[in-house]
Amino acid sequence: MPKISLNRGPSRALNRKHKIAVAGAAAFGVSALAFSAVPSNASTTTTSEAVSAAPVKYSSERITDVKTSVTDQLAEANLKVEAIEAKKKAAAQAAAKKKAAAAAAAKKKAAAAAAAEKAAQERRAKEAASRSAQRAPVKKTYANNLDGWIREALDIMKKKGIPGSYHGLHKNIIRESSGNPKAINLWDINAQNGIPSKGLLQVIPPTFEAYHVSGTPKDIWNPVSNITAAANYAADRYGSIDNVNSAY
């Protein structure tokens, strides 16, 4: 008898669902065969022997809904997306924190630079004030007595170019007023003419007005003003107060 060869296409592996379907079909075929084997006039009761001739095997594996697999895949995809988003958020937070730290450091640096500049300005101002104070002439003070009046008058006379010495001023003051700045002559010719001599060097008012030295009070009773005006008059009339040895 000739062998019949069947050309089969490429075989495909059966999945679990197909295997279950084939098993069910086999069981159904066995049952049908058992029924067809019984005579028409015989009892329809099947025997255990007939059934057991081809036992049906049922798979204990549970069929999983296809939707469950899709849901799992979606859940896994969502977890991946959430992980990516969380990573991006963490990176953004780290970048923002780094930026804030850099800004704070820059602000602190600027504040330190401003404080240093302010301190430098204050130091320069203080140094300039110190140099100015050093350059500024110290105001000389004089005693409020005959010695102090003569010394102050001599310093003013020196600045104004008026000749005279301590000795020349002192001897004439003692002779004219005994060193009394409020002394007044009420008996000589000047007094009789209504212009009495006044002060340490007995100067009459017209002479004081004419020879008053600028920078001193315009007061004939002021000791320094009286001395400098008299010395100025003596320098013009006699060359120097040192040349005056009597009433002038």
C-alpha positions as CSV (number, residue, x, y, z in Angstrom):
1,M,0.0,0.0,0.0
2,P,1.5,3.3,-1.0
3,K,2.6,5.6,1.8
4,I,0.8,8.8,1.8
5,S,2.9,11.7,2.8
6,L,1.3,14.9,4.0
7,N,2.9,18.2,3.4
8,R,2.7,20.0,6.6
9,G,3.3,23.7,7.0
10,P,5.5,25.0,9.7
11,S,4.3,23.8,13.1
12,R,3.5,26.3,15.7
13,A,3.7,25.7,19.4
14,L,0.4,25.7,21.2
15,N,-0.2,28.1,23.9
16,R,-1.9,27.3,27.2
17,K,-5.3,28.4,26.0
18,H,-5.0,26.2,22.8
19,K,-3.9,23.2,24.9
20,I,-6.9,23.5,27.1
21,A,-9.2,23.7,24.1
22,V,-7.7,20.6,22.5
23,A,-8.0,18.7,25.8
24,G,-11.7,19.6,25.9
25,A,-12.3,18.6,22.3
26,A,-10.6,15.2,23.0
27,A,-12.9,14.6,26.0
28,F,-15.9,15.5,24.0
29,G,-14.9,13.1,21.2
30,V,-14.4,10.2,23.7
31,S,-17.8,10.8,25.1
32,A,-19.4,10.8,21.7
33,L,-17.7,7.6,20.7
34,A,-18.9,5.9,23.8
35,F,-22.5,6.8,23.0
36,S,-22.3,5.7,19.4
37,A,-20.9,2.3,20.5
38,V,-24.1,1.4,22.3
39,P,-26.7,-0.5,20.1
40,S,-30.0,1.2,19.4
41,N,-32.0,-1.3,21.4
42,A,-29.7,-1.4,24.3
43,S,-29.7,0.6,27.4
44,T,-28.2,4.0,27.2
45,T,-26.4,3.5,30.5
46,T,-22.8,3.7,29.9
47,T,-20.4,1.5,31.7
48,S,-17.5,2.6,33.7
49,E,-15.3,0.5,31.5
50,A,-16.3,2.4,28.4
51,V,-15.6,5.7,30.1
52,S,-12.4,4.7,31.5
53,A,-11.1,3.5,28.2
54,A,-10.1,7.1,27.4
55,P,-9.8,9.2,30.6
56,V,-10.1,13.0,30.2
57,K,-7.3,15.0,31.7
58,Y,-8.1,18.4,33.0
59,S,-5.5,21.1,33.4
60,S,-5.2,22.4,37.0
61,E,-3.8,25.7,35.7
62,R,-6.1,28.8,36.0
63,I,-6.8,30.8,32.9
64,T,-5.7,34.4,33.5
65,D,-7.7,37.2,32.0
66,V,-5.8,38.9,29.3
67,K,-6.8,42.3,30.8
68,T,-4.8,41.4,33.9
69,S,-1.6,41.2,31.9
70,V,-2.3,44.6,30.2
71,T,-3.1,46.2,33.6
72,D,0.1,44.9,35.0
73,Q,2.0,46.3,32.1
74,L,0.3,49.6,32.5
75,A,1.0,49.6,36.2
76,E,4.7,48.9,35.5
77,A,4.8,51.7,32.9
78,N,3.3,54.1,35.4
79,L,5.8,53.1,38.0
80,K,8.6,53.8,35.5
81,V,7.1,57.2,34.6
82,E,6.7,58.1,38.3
83,A,10.3,57.1,39.0
84,I,11.5,59.3,36.1
85,E,9.4,62.2,37.3
86,A,10.6,61.8,40.9
87,K,14.2,61.7,39.6
88,K,13.6,64.9,37.6
89,K,11.9,66.6,40.6
90,A,14.9,65.6,42.8
91,A,17.3,67.0,40.3
92,A,15.3,70.2,40.0
93,Q,15.2,70.6,43.8
94,A,19.0,69.9,44.0
95,A,19.6,72.5,41.3
96,A,17.4,75.1,43.0
97,K,19.1,74.4,46.3
98,K,22.5,74.8,44.7
99,K,21.4,78.1,43.0
100,A,20.0,79.4,46.3
101,A,23.3,78.5,48.1
102,A,25.3,80.3,45.4
103,A,23.0,83.4,45.6
104,A,23.4,83.4,49.4
105,A,27.2,83.1,49.1
106,A,27.3,85.9,46.5
107,K,25.1,88.1,48.8
108,K,27.3,87.4,51.8
109,K,30.4,88.1,49.7
110,A,28.9,91.4,48.5
111,A,28.0,92.4,52.1
112,A,31.5,91.6,53.3
113,A,33.0,93.7,50.5
114,A,30.6,96.6,51.3
115,A,31.5,96.4,55.0
116,A,35.2,96.3,54.1
117,E,34.9,99.3,51.8
118,K,33.0,101.2,54.5
119,A,35.6,100.4,57.1
120,A,38.3,101.5,54.6
121,Q,36.5,104.8,54.0
122,E,36.2,105.4,57.7
123,R,39.8,104.6,58.2
124,R,40.9,106.9,55.4
125,A,38.6,109.7,56.8
126,K,40.1,109.2,60.2
127,E,43.6,109.3,58.9
128,A,42.9,112.4,56.9
129,A,41.4,114.1,60.0
130,S,44.4,113.0,62.0
131,R,46.7,114.5,59.4
132,S,44.7,117.7,59.3
133,A,44.7,117.9,63.0
134,Q,48.5,117.5,63.0
135,R,48.9,120.2,60.4
136,A,46.5,122.6,62.1
137,P,48.3,125.1,64.3
138,V,47.7,124.6,68.0
139,K,46.1,127.7,69.4
140,K,48.5,129.2,71.9
141,T,47.1,130.1,75.3
142,Y,48.3,133.0,77.5
143,A,47.9,133.7,81.2
144,N,45.4,136.4,82.1
145,N,48.0,138.7,83.7
146,L,50.6,141.3,82.8
147,D,53.1,138.6,81.6
148,G,50.5,136.9,79.5
149,W,49.2,140.2,78.0
150,I,52.8,141.2,77.0
151,R,53.6,137.8,75.4
152,E,50.3,137.7,73.4
153,A,50.9,141.3,72.2
154,L,54.5,140.4,71.1
155,D,53.2,137.4,69.0
156,I,50.7,139.7,67.3
157,M,53.3,142.4,66.8
158,K,55.7,139.8,65.2
159,K,53.0,138.7,62.7
160,K,52.2,142.4,61.8
161,G,55.9,143.4,61.6
162,I,55.7,145.8,64.6
163,P,59.0,146.1,66.4
164,G,59.4,145.8,70.2
165,S,60.7,143.6,72.9
166,Y,59.4,142.2,76.2
167,H,61.7,144.5,78.1
168,G,60.7,147.6,76.2
169,L,57.0,147.0,76.7
170,H,57.3,146.0,80.3
171,K,59.3,149.1,81.4
172,N,56.9,151.5,79.7
173,I,53.8,149.7,81.1
174,I,55.2,149.9,84.7
175,R,56.1,153.6,84.3
176,E,52.7,154.6,82.7
177,S,50.1,152.4,84.7
178,S,52.0,150.2,87.2
179,G,50.5,147.3,85.2
180,N,46.8,148.3,85.8
181,P,44.7,147.8,82.6
182,K,42.0,150.1,84.0
183,A,44.3,153.0,84.8
184,I,43.2,156.5,83.6
185,N,44.8,160.0,83.8
186,L,42.3,162.6,84.8
187,W,44.7,165.5,85.5
188,D,47.1,166.0,82.4
189,I,46.5,168.2,79.4
190,N,44.7,165.4,77.6
191,A,42.3,165.0,80.4
192,Q,41.7,168.8,80.4
193,N,41.0,168.5,76.6
194,G,38.4,165.7,77.3
195,I,40.5,162.9,75.9
196,P,42.2,161.3,79.0
197,S,44.9,158.7,78.6
198,K,43.7,155.1,79.3
199,G,45.0,151.6,79.9
200,L,48.3,149.9,80.4
201,L,50.3,152.3,78.1
202,Q,48.0,155.3,78.6
203,V,46.8,155.7,75.1
204,I,44.3,158.6,74.3
205,P,41.2,157.5,72.3
206,P,42.2,159.3,69.0
207,T,45.6,157.6,69.0
208,F,44.0,154.2,69.7
209,E,41.6,154.6,66.8
210,A,44.4,155.6,64.4
211,Y,46.8,152.8,65.4
212,H,44.5,150.0,66.4
213,V,45.9,146.6,65.2
214,S,43.5,144.4,63.3
215,G,42.8,141.1,64.8
216,T,42.5,142.5,68.3
217,P,39.3,143.8,70.0
218,K,38.6,147.4,69.2
219,D,38.5,148.2,72.9
220,I,40.9,150.6,74.5
221,W,40.5,148.9,77.8
222,N,41.5,145.5,76.4
223,P,45.1,144.9,77.6
224,V,46.4,143.3,74.4
225,S,44.6,145.8,72.2
226,N,46.1,148.7,74.3
227,I,49.6,147.4,74.1
228,T,49.7,146.6,70.4
229,A,48.1,150.0,69.5
230,A,50.6,151.9,71.7
231,A,53.6,149.8,70.2
232,N,52.3,150.5,66.7
233,Y,52.2,154.3,67.4
234,A,55.6,154.2,69.0
235,A,57.1,152.4,66.0
236,D,55.7,155.1,63.7
237,R,56.8,157.9,65.9
238,Y,60.0,156.7,67.6
239,G,61.0,153.6,65.6
240,S,60.2,151.2,68.4
241,I,58.6,151.1,71.8
242,D,62.1,150.2,73.1
243,N,63.2,153.8,72.2
244,V,60.5,155.3,74.5
245,N,61.9,156.2,77.9
246,S,59.4,158.8,79.1
247,A,55.9,160.1,78.4
248,Y,55.2,160.0,74.7
